[in-house]
């Protein structure tokens, strides 16, 4: 299901990115309202591309998790594409990745 293993490895090697079971997850730090704003932009992109991450907002933290439900909850190219969208949107809004151990 994964076409570009090198790209997948690069994303998964990032200190802020976790794979938990069959999910890619990443947490960002921002103000609480910044996190809510970020969730809205990611939700709009998810609707546009037809692939929806789980979103969990806590105080000054937002966590995104993505897996492909239609593929039996496995990580597919759709998840890596969504993770790239999330990274770009987060960077554009000034959200900072939280190291996996601090998330």
Order of alpha helices (4+ residues) and beta strands (2+ residues): alpha-beta-beta-alpha-beta-beta-alpha-beta
